[in-house]
Amino acid sequence: MNVNIKIFQGNTRLAACLIFCFLNFISLPSFAQEEIKSNLKTEFVQSGPMVGYSEMNEIGLWVQTKKAAKVQIAYRPKLDLATEKAISDAPFQFTEAIQTNSLTAFVAKPVLRNLDHSTKYEYRLFIDNQEIPFDYELKCQTQLLWQYRTDPPKIKFAFGSCVYVNEPEDDRPGKGYGSEYEIFTSLHKENVDFMVWGGDNTYLRDPDWGSRSGILSRYTHTRSLPEMQPLLAGVHNYATWDDHDFGPNDSDYTFSNKDITTEAFQLFWHSQNTSIVEGANNVVSTFVWGDAQFFMLDNRTFRQTQDYEAENKSYFGEKQVQWLIEALVASKAPFKFVVTGGQILNESAIFENYATYKEERQKVLDAIQKQNIEGVIFLTGDRHHSVITKMERENDYPLYDFTSSSLTAGSATPKENENPTAIKDSFIVGKHNYAVIEIVGKRKERVLTITYKDKDGKDLYSLTIKGDELKREKK
């Protein structure tokens, strides 16, 4: 138990209490101290802490307690990312206390404010004035201020989808659909800046989606997976959803409890902006990291029933499509990642691919070309196999769709002869996997590399694309 008096400046009652506890604690034998530490975490923490969004002077965190409790975060700078110089002996600061309650699943979403840009921070979790010990690093970072000063920073992030965590009491009979949770240990070892969760980040089951308590219970169950905790605590996390964290399989806007699952999604992720498209409560968001911008789309809230026979059926919906195209036009980022659950570029009109809504899909693709939007890459999931789809376009740069699936859910084999524009060697079938994407190089010489990896972190397939290859050739 580390007690730093500097963190208690201005809070003498808390300081006195903790110093008294500390003096009694250090008189115990070491095995008893370790048991007390373990018991504190077991008693208070349901899941988390998790690091959410990052801006230049603000960071969002997330934690879930097991019962009503007061949550605070102590934090201090540790490293100047611009100079790579360590920052020593900085005093801890505290966030405002947040009281968790059963109505919101005992979730707290602390915010670290007025931070220094370009800085790595360490943080500690306090619940009811007691520091909760962890055997892994709790860290986060503000974004670098590089614009008009230096070349863009190196970007390294992970991407994946489809997280099924078994619960035999509620699962279908037979072998569990989820497995190989150690993939999250491999993800943690990648030391990425952030993780993009591409949908089906939990799987609602039959007992869940009929009630608010069932939905919150499922979100809690998945988020509490022990193997996931170190990754959540030290890597920034951004997410969108697909059918299984929205509702039943293949669900759409007719799902009766969509407002509840929207509430649950917004409660269990800490994005700075969601529901930014008018017309319905939704999970659309966007964020920037370095010279890349991410457009996190909602492929459920505005989606008409797939089997409904009509022309110009809605998938993302008119307002979301209009927002996306204008946001892409407005973006100054040379890399524009459009993140959504289902495959976009796969031409086969099967399962839940965008090709099953062909009119809206064509409208989006035509608008990207007409508006001369450069640097667009789609990040998709859903299919329970991974693949890279490349769409060649006349007099324009090729579009790419990086599909990454699944993290722990069961695998599925693609249909015979589907996806004719896929890069054939890129199919990954029958293996849990994730993708790591790195962008490096000087401002005008940026290079992107995507590497798919298995549950143990071993490379499966890699592709490198130069930034200039995502631009229309100048005539």
C-alpha positions as CSV (number, residue, x, y, z in Angstrom):
1,M,0.0,0.0,0.0
2,N,1.7,3.2,-1.2
3,V,0.8,6.3,0.6
4,N,2.0,9.6,-0.9
5,I,1.2,12.5,1.4
6,K,1.2,14.9,-1.5
7,I,-2.0,13.5,-2.8
8,F,-3.9,14.5,0.3
9,Q,-3.0,18.2,0.4
10,G,-6.2,20.0,1.3
11,N,-7.9,16.8,2.5
12,T,-6.6,16.3,6.0
13,R,-9.4,14.1,7.3
14,L,-8.8,11.6,4.4
15,A,-5.0,11.9,5.1
16,A,-5.3,11.1,8.8
17,C,-7.6,8.2,8.2
18,L,-5.4,6.6,5.6
19,I,-2.2,7.2,7.5
20,F,-3.7,5.5,10.6
21,C,-4.8,2.5,8.3
22,F,-1.3,2.4,6.8
23,L,0.5,2.3,10.1
24,N,-1.7,-0.6,11.2
25,F,-1.3,-2.3,7.8
26,I,2.5,-2.3,7.7
27,S,2.6,-4.1,11.1
28,L,1.0,-7.1,9.5
29,P,3.0,-10.0,8.0
30,S,3.4,-9.8,4.2
31,F,1.0,-12.7,3.4
32,A,-1.7,-11.0,5.4
33,Q,-1.0,-7.7,3.6
34,E,-1.4,-9.4,0.2
35,E,-4.7,-11.0,1.3
36,I,-6.1,-7.7,2.4
37,K,-5.1,-6.1,-0.9
38,S,-6.9,-8.9,-2.8
39,N,-9.9,-8.7,-0.6
40,L,-10.3,-4.9,-1.3
41,K,-10.5,-5.4,-5.0
42,T,-12.8,-8.4,-4.6
43,E,-15.1,-6.5,-2.3
44,F,-15.4,-3.2,-4.2
45,V,-14.7,-3.6,-7.9
46,Q,-17.0,-5.3,-10.4
47,S,-15.1,-4.3,-13.5
48,G,-12.6,-1.7,-14.7
49,P,-11.2,0.7,-14.3
50,M,-11.3,1.4,-18.1
51,V,-9.7,4.3,-20.0
52,G,-12.1,6.0,-22.4
53,Y,-11.6,9.0,-24.6
54,S,-8.5,11.1,-24.8
55,E,-8.2,14.8,-25.7
56,M,-5.3,17.2,-25.3
57,N,-6.4,18.3,-21.9
58,E,-9.0,15.8,-20.8
59,I,-9.4,12.1,-20.4
60,G,-12.5,10.0,-19.6
61,L,-12.3,7.0,-17.3
62,W,-14.9,4.3,-16.3
63,V,-15.3,2.0,-13.4
64,Q,-18.1,-0.3,-12.0
65,T,-18.4,-1.1,-8.3
66,K,-20.2,-4.0,-6.8
67,K,-22.4,-1.9,-4.6
68,A,-23.1,1.8,-3.9
69,A,-19.8,3.5,-3.2
70,K,-17.8,6.7,-3.6
71,V,-15.3,6.6,-6.5
72,Q,-12.3,8.9,-6.9
73,I,-9.3,8.8,-9.2
74,A,-5.9,10.0,-8.1
75,Y,-3.6,10.9,-11.1
76,R,-0.3,12.5,-11.9
77,P,1.9,13.0,-15.0
78,K,4.7,10.5,-15.5
79,L,6.2,11.1,-19.0
80,D,6.4,14.0,-21.5
81,L,5.5,12.2,-24.7
82,A,7.0,15.0,-26.9
83,T,10.4,14.8,-25.3
84,E,10.2,11.3,-23.9
85,K,11.5,12.7,-20.6
86,A,10.2,11.2,-17.3
87,I,8.3,13.5,-14.9
88,S,9.3,12.7,-11.3
89,D,7.7,13.6,-8.0
90,A,4.6,15.3,-9.4
91,P,1.9,15.5,-6.8
92,F,-1.3,13.4,-7.2
93,Q,-4.5,15.2,-7.9
94,F,-8.0,13.9,-7.3
95,T,-11.1,13.9,-9.4
96,E,-14.4,14.8,-7.9
97,A,-16.1,12.0,-5.9
98,I,-18.8,10.1,-7.8
99,Q,-21.4,8.1,-5.9
100,T,-22.4,4.9,-7.7
101,N,-25.9,3.5,-7.4
102,S,-28.0,0.5,-8.6
103,L,-30.1,2.5,-11.0
104,T,-27.0,3.0,-13.3
105,A,-25.5,-0.4,-12.7
106,F,-23.0,1.1,-10.1
107,V,-21.1,2.7,-12.9
108,A,-18.9,5.8,-12.4
109,K,-17.4,7.9,-15.3
110,P,-14.7,10.1,-13.8
111,V,-13.1,12.8,-15.9
112,L,-9.5,14.0,-15.6
113,R,-9.7,17.7,-16.5
114,N,-7.2,20.5,-17.1
115,L,-4.4,18.1,-18.0
116,D,-1.2,18.8,-19.9
117,H,-1.2,17.8,-23.6
118,S,1.4,15.3,-24.9
119,T,1.6,13.6,-21.5
120,K,1.4,10.1,-20.1
121,Y,-0.4,9.9,-16.7
122,E,-0.5,7.2,-14.1
123,Y,-3.7,6.9,-12.0
124,R,-5.0,5.1,-9.0
125,L,-8.5,4.0,-8.0
126,F,-10.0,5.0,-4.6
127,I,-13.3,3.6,-3.5
128,D,-14.8,4.8,-0.2
129,N,-11.5,6.5,0.5
130,Q,-9.5,3.2,0.2
131,E,-6.9,2.7,-2.5
132,I,-7.7,-0.4,-4.6
133,P,-4.5,-2.3,-5.5
134,F,-3.9,-3.8,-9.0
135,D,-1.1,-6.0,-10.2
136,Y,-1.0,-4.3,-13.6
137,E,-0.3,-0.7,-14.7
138,L,-3.1,1.9,-14.6
139,K,-2.2,4.5,-17.3
140,C,-3.6,6.9,-19.8
141,Q,-2.4,9.7,-22.1
142,T,-3.4,13.0,-23.5
143,Q,-2.9,13.5,-27.2
144,L,0.1,15.1,-28.7
145,L,0.1,18.7,-29.8
146,W,1.9,18.3,-33.1
147,Q,0.0,20.4,-35.5
148,Y,2.1,23.2,-37.1
149,R,5.1,22.0,-35.1
150,T,6.3,18.5,-36.1
151,D,5.4,15.6,-38.3
152,P,2.4,13.6,-37.2
153,P,3.0,11.1,-34.3
154,K,3.2,7.4,-34.8
155,I,-0.2,5.9,-34.4
156,K,-0.7,2.3,-33.2
157,F,-4.1,0.9,-32.4
158,A,-5.9,-2.4,-32.2
159,F,-9.2,-3.4,-33.8
160,G,-11.5,-6.3,-33.3
161,S,-15.1,-7.4,-32.9
162,C,-17.4,-10.2,-31.6
163,V,-16.8,-10.8,-27.9
164,Y,-18.8,-13.8,-26.5
165,V,-18.3,-14.6,-22.9
166,N,-19.9,-17.9,-21.8
167,E,-22.5,-18.1,-19.1
168,P,-23.9,-21.6,-19.1
169,E,-27.1,-20.7,-17.2
170,D,-28.2,-18.5,-20.1
171,D,-26.4,-20.0,-23.1
172,R,-27.8,-22.4,-25.6
173,P,-27.2,-26.1,-24.8
174,G,-24.0,-27.6,-25.9
175,K,-20.4,-26.4,-26.2
176,G,-19.9,-22.8,-25.2
177,Y,-19.8,-20.4,-28.1
178,G,-17.0,-18.3,-26.5
179,S,-13.4,-19.4,-25.9
180,E,-9.7,-18.4,-25.8
181,Y,-10.2,-15.3,-23.6
182,E,-6.4,-15.1,-23.4
183,I,-6.5,-13.1,-26.6
184,F,-7.0,-10.1,-24.4
185,T,-3.7,-10.8,-22.7
186,S,-2.1,-10.8,-26.2
187,L,-3.8,-7.5,-27.0
188,H,-2.6,-5.9,-23.8
189,K,1.0,-6.9,-24.7
190,E,0.7,-5.0,-28.0
191,N,1.2,-1.7,-26.2
192,V,-1.2,0.1,-28.5
193,D,-2.4,3.7,-27.9
194,F,-6.1,2.7,-28.2
195,M,-8.5,-0.1,-29.0
196,V,-11.4,0.2,-31.5
197,W,-14.2,-2.2,-30.7
198,G,-16.1,-2.9,-33.9
199,G,-19.4,-4.2,-32.6
200,D,-20.9,-7.3,-31.0
201,N,-18.8,-6.3,-28.0
202,T,-21.2,-8.3,-25.9
203,Y,-23.9,-10.9,-26.9
204,L,-27.3,-10.3,-25.5
205,R,-29.2,-13.6,-24.9
206,D,-32.8,-14.6,-24.8
207,P,-33.2,-13.9,-21.0
208,D,-31.5,-10.5,-21.4
209,W,-33.1,-8.3,-24.1
210,G,-36.6,-8.3,-22.7
211,S,-35.8,-6.1,-19.7
212,R,-33.5,-3.3,-18.6
213,S,-32.1,-5.4,-15.7
214,G,-31.3,-8.2,-18.1
215,I,-29.5,-5.9,-20.5
216,L,-27.4,-4.3,-17.8
217,S,-26.6,-7.7,-16.3
218,R,-25.3,-8.9,-19.7
219,Y,-23.2,-5.8,-20.3
220,T,-21.8,-6.2,-16.7
221,H,-21.1,-9.9,-17.2
222,T,-19.0,-9.4,-20.3
223,R,-17.2,-6.3,-19.0
224,S,-16.2,-8.3,-15.9
225,L,-14.1,-10.9,-17.8
226,P,-10.8,-11.1,-15.8
227,E,-8.6,-11.4,-18.9
228,M,-9.9,-8.2,-20.3
229,Q,-9.2,-6.0,-17.2
230,P,-5.5,-5.1,-17.9
231,L,-6.3,-4.0,-21.4
232,L,-9.1,-1.8,-20.3
233,A,-7.1,-0.2,-17.6
234,G,-4.1,0.9,-19.7
235,V,-5.4,1.5,-23.3
236,H,-7.9,4.1,-24.5
237,N,-11.2,2.4,-25.7
238,Y,-13.6,3.5,-28.4
239,A,-16.6,1.5,-29.6
240,T,-19.6,1.2,-31.9
241,W,-22.1,-1.7,-31.8
242,D,-23.7,-4.3,-34.0
243,D,-26.8,-6.5,-33.6
244,H,-25.8,-8.4,-30.5
245,D,-25.0,-5.5,-28.3
246,F,-28.1,-3.7,-29.7
247,G,-30.6,-6.6,-29.4
248,P,-31.4,-10.0,-30.8
249,N,-29.6,-11.5,-33.8
250,D,-30.0,-9.3,-36.9
251,S,-32.1,-6.8,-35.0
252,D,-33.1,-3.4,-36.5
253,Y,-35.1,-0.3,-35.6
254,T,-38.2,-2.4,-34.9
255,F,-36.6,-3.8,-31.7
256,S,-38.8,-2.6,-28.8
257,N,-36.0,-2.1,-26.2
258,K,-33.6,-0.2,-28.4
259,D,-33.8,2.9,-26.1
260,I,-32.6,0.7,-23.2
261,T,-29.7,-0.9,-25.1
262,T,-28.7,2.6,-26.3
263,E,-28.7,3.7,-22.7
264,A,-26.6,0.6,-21.7
265,F,-24.1,1.2,-24.5
266,Q,-23.7,4.9,-23.6
267,L,-23.4,3.9,-19.9
268,F,-20.7,1.2,-20.5
269,W,-18.5,3.2,-22.8
270,H,-17.0,6.6,-22.1
271,S,-17.1,8.5,-25.4
272,Q,-17.0,12.3,-25.4
273,N,-19.7,12.5,-28.0
274,T,-22.5,10.1,-28.9
275,S,-25.9,10.4,-30.6
276,I,-24.6,13.2,-32.8
277,V,-27.0,12.4,-35.6
278,E,-30.4,14.0,-35.3
279,G,-33.6,12.0,-35.4
280,A,-33.2,9.3,-32.8
281,N,-31.1,8.4,-29.8
282,N,-28.1,6.7,-31.3
283,V,-24.4,5.8,-30.8
284,V,-22.8,7.7,-33.7
285,S,-19.6,9.4,-32.6
286,T,-16.3,10.6,-34.0
287,F,-12.8,11.2,-32.6
288,V,-9.4,12.2,-33.9
289,W,-6.0,10.6,-33.1
290,G,-2.9,12.2,-34.6
291,D,-3.6,12.6,-38.4
292,A,-6.4,10.0,-38.4
293,Q,-10.1,10.6,-37.8
294,F,-12.6,7.8,-36.9
295,F,-16.3,7.9,-37.8
296,M,-18.1,5.4,-35.5
297,L,-21.4,4.6,-37.3
298,D,-24.6,3.1,-35.9
299,N,-25.9,0.4,-38.3
300,R,-28.9,-0.5,-36.1
301,T,-30.9,2.5,-34.9
302,F,-32.0,3.6,-38.4
303,R,-32.0,0.2,-40.1
304,Q,-35.1,-1.1,-41.7
305,T,-35.9,-4.8,-41.6
306,Q,-33.7,-6.7,-44.0
307,D,-36.5,-8.9,-45.3
308,Y,-38.9,-6.0,-45.9
309,E,-39.4,-5.6,-49.6
310,A,-39.0,-2.0,-50.6
311,E,-36.7,0.2,-52.7
312,N,-34.2,2.5,-51.1
313,K,-34.3,0.7,-47.8
314,S,-32.6,2.4,-44.9
315,Y,-29.4,0.9,-43.4
316,F,-27.6,3.9,-41.9
317,G,-30.5,6.2,-42.7
318,E,-30.7,9.4,-44.7
319,K,-29.6,11.7,-41.9
320,Q,-26.7,9.5,-40.8
321,V,-25.5,9.1,-44.4
322,Q,-25.7,12.9,-45.0
323,W,-23.8,13.5,-41.7
324,L,-21.1,11.0,-42.7
325,I,-20.5,12.4,-46.1
326,E,-20.3,16.0,-44.9
327,A,-18.1,15.0,-41.9
328,L,-15.8,13.2,-44.3
329,V,-15.6,16.3,-46.6
330,A,-15.0,18.5,-43.6
331,S,-12.2,16.3,-42.1
332,K,-8.6,17.4,-42.6
333,A,-7.3,14.0,-41.7
334,P,-5.4,12.1,-44.4
335,F,-6.6,8.8,-42.9
336,K,-10.4,8.6,-42.5
337,F,-11.5,5.3,-40.8
338,V,-15.3,4.6,-41.1
339,V,-16.1,2.0,-38.4
340,T,-19.3,-0.1,-38.5
341,G,-20.4,-3.6,-37.8
342,G,-21.2,-5.1,-41.2
343,Q,-19.0,-5.3,-44.3
344,I,-19.3,-2.4,-46.6
345,L,-17.3,-3.3,-49.7
346,N,-18.2,-7.0,-50.0
347,E,-20.3,-7.1,-53.2
348,S,-22.1,-10.3,-52.1
349,A,-25.6,-9.6,-50.9
350,I,-25.6,-12.1,-48.1
351,F,-26.0,-12.1,-44.4
352,E,-26.0,-8.5,-43.2
353,N,-23.6,-7.0,-45.7
354,Y,-24.3,-3.5,-46.9
355,A,-24.8,-5.0,-50.3
356,T,-28.2,-6.2,-49.1
357,Y,-29.2,-2.5,-49.0
358,K,-27.8,-1.8,-52.5
359,E,-29.4,1.6,-53.2
360,E,-28.1,3.2,-50.0
361,R,-24.7,1.6,-50.4
362,Q,-24.4,2.9,-53.9
363,K,-25.3,6.4,-52.7
364,V,-22.5,6.3,-50.2
365,L,-19.9,5.0,-52.6
366,D,-21.0,7.5,-55.3
367,A,-20.8,10.4,-52.8
368,I,-17.3,9.5,-51.7
369,Q,-16.2,9.6,-55.3
370,K,-18.2,12.7,-56.3
371,Q,-17.0,14.7,-53.3
372,N,-13.4,13.6,-54.0
373,I,-13.0,12.3,-50.4
374,E,-9.5,10.9,-50.0
375,G,-8.1,8.5,-47.4
376,V,-11.2,6.5,-46.7
377,I,-10.8,3.0,-45.1
378,F,-13.6,0.9,-43.7
379,L,-13.2,-1.0,-40.5
380,T,-15.8,-3.8,-40.1
381,G,-16.6,-6.9,-38.2
382,D,-19.6,-9.3,-37.8
383,R,-18.6,-12.1,-40.1
384,H,-16.6,-14.4,-37.7
385,H,-13.7,-14.5,-40.1
386,S,-11.3,-11.8,-41.2
387,V,-10.5,-10.5,-44.6
388,I,-9.3,-7.4,-46.5
389,T,-11.6,-6.3,-49.4
390,K,-10.2,-4.0,-52.0
391,M,-12.4,-2.1,-54.4
392,E,-10.7,-0.8,-57.5
393,R,-12.3,2.4,-58.9
394,E,-11.9,4.0,-62.3
395,N,-9.8,7.2,-62.2
396,D,-9.7,7.1,-58.4
397,Y,-7.8,5.4,-55.5
398,P,-8.9,2.0,-54.3
399,L,-11.1,1.6,-51.3
400,Y,-10.2,-0.9,-48.5
401,D,-12.4,-2.7,-46.0
402,F,-10.5,-4.3,-43.1
403,T,-12.8,-6.9,-41.6
404,S,-11.6,-8.2,-38.2
405,S,-13.7,-11.0,-36.5
406,S,-13.9,-12.6,-34.1
407,L,-12.2,-12.0,-30.8
408,T,-13.8,-14.8,-28.7
409,A,-17.0,-15.8,-30.5
410,G,-17.2,-18.8,-32.7
411,S,-15.7,-18.9,-36.1
412,A,-17.6,-19.1,-39.4
413,T,-16.5,-20.0,-42.9
414,P,-17.3,-17.6,-45.8
415,K,-19.7,-18.6,-48.5
416,E,-18.1,-20.2,-51.6
417,N,-17.1,-17.6,-54.1
418,E,-18.4,-14.7,-52.0
419,N,-16.6,-11.4,-51.9
420,P,-14.9,-11.4,-55.4
421,T,-12.8,-8.3,-54.7
422,A,-11.2,-9.7,-51.5
423,I,-7.5,-10.1,-51.3
424,K,-7.5,-13.9,-51.4
425,D,-4.5,-14.5,-49.1
426,S,-6.0,-12.3,-46.4
427,F,-8.8,-14.6,-45.4
428,I,-8.4,-15.8,-41.8
429,V,-10.9,-18.6,-41.0
430,G,-11.2,-20.8,-37.9
431,K,-9.0,-18.7,-35.7
432,H,-9.8,-16.0,-33.1
433,N,-7.9,-12.9,-34.2
434,Y,-7.4,-9.2,-34.0
435,A,-5.8,-6.5,-36.1
436,V,-3.1,-4.0,-35.2
437,I,-2.8,-0.9,-37.4
438,E,0.2,1.3,-37.4
439,I,0.7,4.6,-39.2
440,V,4.3,5.9,-39.3
441,G,6.5,8.3,-41.3
442,K,6.8,12.0,-42.1
443,R,3.8,14.1,-42.9
444,K,4.0,13.6,-46.6
445,E,5.4,10.1,-46.4
446,R,3.0,8.3,-44.2
447,V,2.7,4.5,-44.4
448,L,-0.1,2.3,-42.9
449,T,0.4,-1.3,-42.0
450,I,-2.3,-3.7,-40.8
451,T,-1.3,-6.9,-39.2
452,Y,-3.7,-9.6,-38.2
453,K,-2.7,-11.7,-35.2
454,D,-4.0,-14.9,-33.6
455,K,-4.9,-15.3,-29.9
456,D,-1.2,-15.7,-29.0
457,G,-0.2,-12.5,-30.8
458,K,1.5,-14.4,-33.7
459,D,1.3,-12.7,-37.1
460,L,-1.2,-14.2,-39.6
461,Y,-1.3,-11.7,-42.4
462,S,0.1,-8.2,-43.1
463,L,-0.5,-5.5,-45.7
464,T,1.2,-2.2,-46.1
465,I,-0.4,0.8,-47.9
466,K,1.4,4.1,-48.6
467,G,-0.6,7.2,-47.7
468,D,-0.3,8.5,-51.3
469,E,-2.1,5.3,-52.5
470,L,-5.2,6.6,-50.8
471,K,-5.3,9.7,-52.9
472,R,-6.7,10.4,-56.3
473,E,-4.0,10.8,-58.9
474,K,-3.4,14.4,-59.9
475,K,-4.0,15.0,-63.6
